[in-house]
Amino acid sequence: MCSKSTYENTSVESQVLKREKLEAKKREYAREIKIIESALKRIKDDVYYCIIEKFYFRRRSATSIAVQLCCDVATVNRNKRRLVKKLNEYLYPDDFYSQGG
């Protein structure tokens, strides 16, 4: 039989471990966000960057973006793919170059 203080210590230790794990996750996510923001900054000057913002951040359809930009849906999709490929290159350079770019 465990004493009450042993149980309380285990519970406190468990809570401390949970908090430490959460803090580590928080730091990891913050690091990943910085990397993503850095990659987005690298393509921000592209004429079609607004497609990325509208499609991924504002959840607009390719059709509605095409209407707003007065262009074909194919143009939206082609430039979205191109910019995502650039982002992928900046985010995962080792993978990109090992596959022959």
Backbone as JSON Lines, residues from 0, in Angstrom:
{"i":0,"aa":"M","n":[0.83,-1.18,0.0],"ca":[0.0,0.0,0.0],"c":[0.89,1.25,0.0]}
{"i":1,"aa":"C","n":[0.57,2.2,-0.85],"ca":[1.33,3.44,-0.93],"c":[0.79,4.44,0.07]}
{"i":2,"aa":"S","n":[1.7,5.19,0.62],"ca":[1.25,6.24,1.53],"c":[0.7,7.39,0.7]}
{"i":3,"aa":"K","n":[-0.09,8.23,1.36],"ca":[-0.71,9.36,0.67],"c":[0.35,10.3,0.1]}
{"i":4,"aa":"S","n":[1.43,10.54,0.87],"ca":[2.45,11.46,0.4],"c":[3.18,10.91,-0.82]}
{"i":5,"aa":"T","n":[3.38,9.6,-0.89],"ca":[4.01,8.99,-2.06],"c":[3.13,9.19,-3.28]}
{"i":6,"aa":"Y","n":[1.83,9.01,-3.11],"ca":[0.89,9.2,-4.21],"c":[0.9,10.65,-4.65]}
{"i":7,"aa":"E","n":[0.9,11.58,-3.69],"ca":[0.9,13.0,-4.02],"c":[2.18,13.39,-4.75]}
{"i":8,"aa":"N","n":[3.33,12.83,-4.3],"ca":[4.6,13.12,-4.96],"c":[4.58,12.62,-6.4]}
{"i":9,"aa":"T","n":[4.05,11.42,-6.6],"ca":[3.96,10.86,-7.94],"c":[3.05,11.72,-8.81]}
{"i":10,"aa":"S","n":[1.94,12.17,-8.24],"ca":[1.02,13.02,-8.97],"c":[1.67,14.35,-9.34]}
{"i":11,"aa":"V","n":[2.4,14.93,-8.4],"ca":[3.09,16.19,-8.66],"c":[4.17,15.97,-9.72]}
{"i":12,"aa":"E","n":[4.93,14.91,-9.6],"ca":[5.96,14.6,-10.58],"c":[5.35,14.41,-11.96]}
{"i":13,"aa":"S","n":[4.21,13.74,-12.0],"ca":[3.51,13.52,-13.25],"c":[3.09,14.84,-13.87]}
{"i":14,"aa":"Q","n":[2.58,15.75,-13.06],"ca":[2.17,17.06,-13.55],"c":[3.36,17.87,-14.05]}
{"i":15,"aa":"V","n":[4.48,17.78,-13.33],"ca":[5.7,18.48,-13.74],"c":[6.19,17.93,-15.08]}
{"i":16,"aa":"L","n":[6.18,16.62,-15.23],"ca":[6.59,16.01,-16.5],"c":[5.68,16.43,-17.64]}
{"i":17,"aa":"K","n":[4.38,16.45,-17.38],"ca":[3.43,16.9,-18.42],"c":[3.72,18.33,-18.82]}
{"i":18,"aa":"R","n":[3.96,19.19,-17.83],"ca":[4.24,20.6,-18.12],"c":[5.53,20.73,-18.93]}
{"i":19,"aa":"E","n":[6.57,19.97,-18.56],"ca":[7.83,20.02,-19.29],"c":[7.64,19.55,-20.74]}
{"i":20,"aa":"K","n":[6.85,18.5,-20.93],"ca":[6.59,18.02,-22.29],"c":[5.83,19.07,-23.1]}
{"i":21,"aa":"L","n":[4.85,19.71,-22.47],"ca":[4.1,20.75,-23.16],"c":[4.99,21.94,-23.52]}
{"i":22,"aa":"E","n":[5.86,22.32,-22.62],"ca":[6.78,23.43,-22.89],"c":[7.73,23.07,-24.03]}
{"i":23,"aa":"A","n":[8.21,21.84,-24.05],"ca":[9.09,21.4,-25.13],"c":[8.35,21.43,-26.47]}
{"i":24,"aa":"K","n":[7.1,20.96,-26.48],"ca":[6.28,21.01,-27.7],"c":[6.09,22.45,-28.16]}
{"i":25,"aa":"K","n":[5.81,23.32,-27.2],"ca":[5.59,24.73,-27.51],"c":[6.84,25.33,-28.16]}
{"i":26,"aa":"R","n":[8.02,25.02,-27.63],"ca":[9.28,25.52,-28.22],"c":[9.48,24.94,-29.62]}
{"i":27,"aa":"E","n":[9.15,23.66,-29.77],"ca":[9.29,23.01,-31.08],"c":[8.36,23.67,-32.11]}
{"i":28,"aa":"Y","n":[7.12,23.91,-31.73],"ca":[6.17,24.57,-32.64],"c":[6.62,25.98,-32.98]}
{"i":29,"aa":"A","n":[7.12,26.71,-31.98],"ca":[7.6,28.08,-32.23],"c":[8.75,28.07,-33.22]}
{"i":30,"aa":"R","n":[9.65,27.09,-33.1],"ca":[10.78,26.95,-34.03],"c":[10.26,26.65,-35.44]}
{"i":31,"aa":"E","n":[9.29,25.75,-35.54],"ca":[8.73,25.4,-36.84],"c":[8.01,26.59,-37.47]}
{"i":32,"aa":"I","n":[7.3,27.35,-36.67],"ca":[6.6,28.54,-37.17],"c":[7.6,29.54,-37.73]}
{"i":33,"aa":"K","n":[8.71,29.74,-37.04],"ca":[9.75,30.66,-37.54],"c":[10.3,30.19,-38.88]}
{"i":34,"aa":"I","n":[10.51,28.9,-39.02],"ca":[11.03,28.34,-40.27],"c":[10.01,28.57,-41.4]}
{"i":35,"aa":"I","n":[8.74,28.32,-41.12],"ca":[7.68,28.52,-42.12],"c":[7.57,29.99,-42.49]}
{"i":36,"aa":"E","n":[7.6,30.87,-41.49],"ca":[7.52,32.3,-41.77],"c":[8.7,32.77,-42.62]}
{"i":37,"aa":"S","n":[9.86,32.22,-42.35],"ca":[11.05,32.56,-43.13],"c":[10.89,32.13,-44.58]}
{"i":38,"aa":"A","n":[10.36,30.92,-44.78],"ca":[10.13,30.42,-46.15],"c":[9.1,31.29,-46.86]}
{"i":39,"aa":"L","n":[8.04,31.67,-46.16],"ca":[7.01,32.51,-46.77],"c":[7.57,33.88,-47.15]}
{"i":40,"aa":"K","n":[8.46,34.42,-46.33],"ca":[9.08,35.71,-46.66],"c":[9.88,35.62,-47.96]}
{"i":41,"aa":"R","n":[10.47,34.45,-48.22],"ca":[11.3,34.29,-49.41],"c":[10.47,34.32,-50.7]}
{"i":42,"aa":"I","n":[9.19,34.02,-50.61],"ca":[8.35,34.06,-51.82],"c":[7.38,35.24,-51.82]}
{"i":43,"aa":"K","n":[7.41,36.04,-50.78],"ca":[6.44,37.12,-50.61],"c":[6.45,38.14,-51.76]}
{"i":44,"aa":"D","n":[7.59,38.34,-52.39],"ca":[7.68,39.33,-53.48],"c":[7.18,38.8,-54.82]}
{"i":45,"aa":"D","n":[6.83,37.53,-54.86],"ca":[6.31,36.94,-56.1],"c":[4.96,37.58,-56.43]}
{"i":46,"aa":"V","n":[4.75,37.85,-57.7],"ca":[3.51,38.48,-58.16],"c":[2.28,37.68,-57.73]}
{"i":47,"aa":"Y","n":[2.4,36.37,-57.68],"ca":[1.26,35.52,-57.36],"c":[1.23,35.03,-55.91]}
{"i":48,"aa":"Y","n":[2.0,35.66,-55.04],"ca":[2.01,35.26,-53.62],"c":[0.61,35.32,-53.01]}
{"i":49,"aa":"C","n":[-0.19,36.27,-53.46],"ca":[-1.55,36.43,-52.91],"c":[-2.36,35.13,-53.05]}
{"i":50,"aa":"I","n":[-2.02,34.31,-54.03],"ca":[-2.72,33.02,-54.19],"c":[-2.51,32.15,-52.95]}
{"i":51,"aa":"I","n":[-1.29,32.12,-52.45],"ca":[-0.98,31.33,-51.26],"c":[-1.8,31.84,-50.07]}
{"i":52,"aa":"E","n":[-1.8,33.15,-49.88],"ca":[-2.57,33.74,-48.78],"c":[-4.06,33.42,-48.9]}
{"i":53,"aa":"K","n":[-4.6,33.66,-50.09],"ca":[-6.04,33.46,-50.28],"c":[-6.43,32.0,-50.17]}
{"i":54,"aa":"F","n":[-5.65,31.11,-50.78],"ca":[-6.01,29.7,-50.82],"c":[-5.81,29.02,-49.46]}
{"i":55,"aa":"Y","n":[-4.64,29.22,-48.85],"ca":[-4.32,28.48,-47.63],"c":[-4.74,29.19,-46.34]}
{"i":56,"aa":"F","n":[-4.64,30.52,-46.32],"ca":[-4.93,31.23,-45.08],"c":[-6.36,31.74,-45.0]}
{"i":57,"aa":"R","n":[-6.95,32.05,-46.14],"ca":[-8.33,32.55,-46.16],"c":[-9.31,31.53,-46.69]}
{"i":58,"aa":"R","n":[-8.8,30.36,-47.1],"ca":[-9.61,29.23,-47.57],"c":[-10.51,29.57,-48.75]}
{"i":59,"aa":"R","n":[-9.96,30.35,-49.69],"ca":[-10.7,30.69,-50.91],"c":[-10.46,29.6,-51.94]}
{"i":60,"aa":"S","n":[-11.43,29.4,-52.8],"ca":[-11.28,28.4,-53.86],"c":[-10.44,28.99,-55.0]}
{"i":61,"aa":"A","n":[-9.88,28.11,-55.78],"ca":[-9.1,28.54,-56.94],"c":[-9.98,29.36,-57.89]}
{"i":62,"aa":"T","n":[-11.24,28.97,-58.01],"ca":[-12.17,29.7,-58.87],"c":[-12.39,31.12,-58.39]}
{"i":63,"aa":"S","n":[-12.62,31.28,-57.08],"ca":[-12.86,32.64,-56.57],"c":[-11.6,33.49,-56.66]}
{"i":64,"aa":"I","n":[-10.44,32.88,-56.48],"ca":[-9.18,33.61,-56.62],"c":[-9.0,34.04,-58.07]}
{"i":65,"aa":"A","n":[-9.31,33.16,-59.01],"ca":[-9.19,33.49,-60.43],"c":[-10.09,34.67,-60.79]}
{"i":66,"aa":"V","n":[-11.29,34.68,-60.26],"ca":[-12.22,35.79,-60.51],"c":[-11.63,37.09,-59.97]}
{"i":67,"aa":"Q","n":[-11.1,37.03,-58.73],"ca":[-10.52,38.24,-58.12],"c":[-9.32,38.75,-58.9]}
{"i":68,"aa":"L","n":[-8.5,37.82,-59.43],"ca":[-7.3,38.22,-60.15],"c":[-7.52,38.4,-61.65]}
{"i":69,"aa":"C","n":[-8.75,38.15,-62.1],"ca":[-9.08,38.26,-63.52],"c":[-8.16,37.38,-64.37]}
{"i":70,"aa":"C","n":[-8.07,36.11,-63.98],"ca":[-7.25,35.18,-64.74],"c":[-7.92,33.81,-64.74]}
{"i":71,"aa":"D","n":[-7.34,32.87,-65.44],"ca":[-7.89,31.51,-65.51],"c":[-7.6,30.75,-64.22]}
{"i":72,"aa":"V","n":[-8.45,29.78,-63.93],"ca":[-8.24,28.89,-62.79],"c":[-6.92,28.13,-63.0]}
{"i":73,"aa":"A","n":[-6.61,27.79,-64.24],"ca":[-5.35,27.09,-64.54],"c":[-4.15,27.93,-64.11]}
{"i":74,"aa":"T","n":[-4.24,29.24,-64.32],"ca":[-3.15,30.14,-63.91],"c":[-2.99,30.12,-62.4]}
{"i":75,"aa":"V","n":[-4.1,30.16,-61.7],"ca":[-4.06,30.1,-60.23],"c":[-3.42,28.79,-59.78]}
{"i":76,"aa":"N","n":[-3.91,27.68,-60.31],"ca":[-3.39,26.38,-59.89],"c":[-1.91,26.2,-60.25]}
{"i":77,"aa":"R","n":[-1.53,26.63,-61.43],"ca":[-0.14,26.5,-61.86],"c":[0.8,27.3,-60.94]}
{"i":78,"aa":"N","n":[0.4,28.53,-60.62],"ca":[1.24,29.36,-59.77],"c":[1.22,28.92,-58.31]}
{"i":79,"aa":"K","n":[0.11,28.38,-57.89],"ca":[0.04,27.82,-56.53],"c":[1.0,26.65,-56.41]}
{"i":80,"aa":"R","n":[0.98,25.75,-57.39],"ca":[1.9,24.6,-57.39],"c":[3.36,25.06,-57.41]}
{"i":81,"aa":"R","n":[3.63,26.05,-58.25],"ca":[5.0,26.57,-58.37],"c":[5.48,27.14,-57.04]}
{"i":82,"aa":"L","n":[4.64,27.93,-56.39],"ca":[5.03,28.54,-55.12],"c":[5.13,27.51,-54.0]}
{"i":83,"aa":"V","n":[4.25,26.54,-54.0],"ca":[4.34,25.47,-52.99],"c":[5.62,24.67,-53.2]}
{"i":84,"aa":"K","n":[6.0,24.46,-54.45],"ca":[7.26,23.76,-54.73],"c":[8.44,24.56,-54.19]}
{"i":85,"aa":"K","n":[8.41,25.88,-54.36],"ca":[9.47,26.73,-53.8],"c":[9.48,26.64,-52.28]}
{"i":86,"aa":"L","n":[8.3,26.71,-51.68],"ca":[8.23,26.59,-50.22],"c":[8.81,25.26,-49.76]}
{"i":87,"aa":"N","n":[8.45,24.21,-50.46],"ca":[8.95,22.88,-50.13],"c":[10.48,22.86,-50.23]}
{"i":88,"aa":"E","n":[11.01,23.5,-51.24],"ca":[12.46,23.58,-51.4],"c":[13.11,24.31,-50.23]}
{"i":89,"aa":"Y","n":[12.5,25.39,-49.77],"ca":[13.05,26.16,-48.65],"c":[12.87,25.44,-47.32]}
{"i":90,"aa":"L","n":[11.76,24.73,-47.17],"ca":[11.47,24.06,-45.9],"c":[12.23,22.74,-45.75]}
{"i":91,"aa":"Y","n":[12.39,22.03,-46.85],"ca":[13.02,20.7,-46.83],"c":[14.11,20.61,-47.88]}
{"i":92,"aa":"P","n":[15.14,21.42,-47.77],"ca":[16.18,21.44,-48.83],"c":[16.86,20.1,-49.03]}
{"i":93,"aa":"D","n":[17.1,19.35,-47.98],"ca":[17.77,18.05,-48.14],"c":[16.93,17.1,-48.97]}
{"i":94,"aa":"D","n":[15.63,17.04,-48.69],"ca":[14.73,16.18,-49.46],"c":[14.66,16.62,-50.92]}
{"i":95,"aa":"F","n":[14.57,17.92,-51.11],"ca":[14.44,18.48,-52.45],"c":[15.64,18.13,-53.31]}
{"i":96,"aa":"Y","n":[16.83,18.34,-52.79],"ca":[18.03,18.11,-53.57],"c":[18.37,16.63,-53.71]}
{"i":97,"aa":"S","n":[17.98,15.81,-52.73],"ca":[18.27,14.38,-52.84],"c":[17.38,13.71,-53.89]}
{"i":98,"aa":"Q","n":[16.24,14.36,-54.22],"ca":[15.33,13.81,-55.23],"c":[15.6,14.4,-56.61]}
{"i":99,"aa":"G","n":[16.62,15.19,-56.71],"ca":[16.98,15.74,-58.01],"c":[16.3,17.05,-58.32]}
{"i":100,"aa":"G","n":[15.68,17.71,-57.28],"ca":[15.1,19.05,-57.44],"c":[14.04,19.08,-58.43]}
